[in-house]
Amino acid sequence: MIARLLGVAVDARSATRTRNLRQRALAAQWIAANVLGVSRVRARLDGSPPGNGCVVSIHATSLRAILATIASMPVLVHPATLPMRWRAVLKIFGVPVLDQPVETALAQGASVALLAA
């Protein structure tokens, strides 16, 4: 399982080499789905995904729930809303997070996820 996760992380490095935030959100979705797939966890979204370029609130109590959310819809998570450990794990897996202002992401058609307190 560790070897597969390392493989996902290596693949993630090449998938996120774009400045287009919409494409990075799609890469985040792909990476999160693969990380969950390695651990045999399935994620699905009840209802329809939010449209491009919107802000969504996530109510999650675990890193697995954050990964499931990202896997079910293309979003960039705002790192300031995440616990430091979760940010570190997302970085290890190569999951891109928001690194520009929210307004820039929305203008490029990328959705932004905020972890609700």
Secondary structure, DSSP 4 states (H G I P E B T S, - for coil): -HHHHHHHHHHHHHHT--S-HHHHHHHHHHHHHHHHHHTT-----SSPPPPSS-EEEE--SSHHHHHHHHHHS-EEE-GGGS-HHHHHHHHHHT-----S-HHHHHHTT-EEEEE--
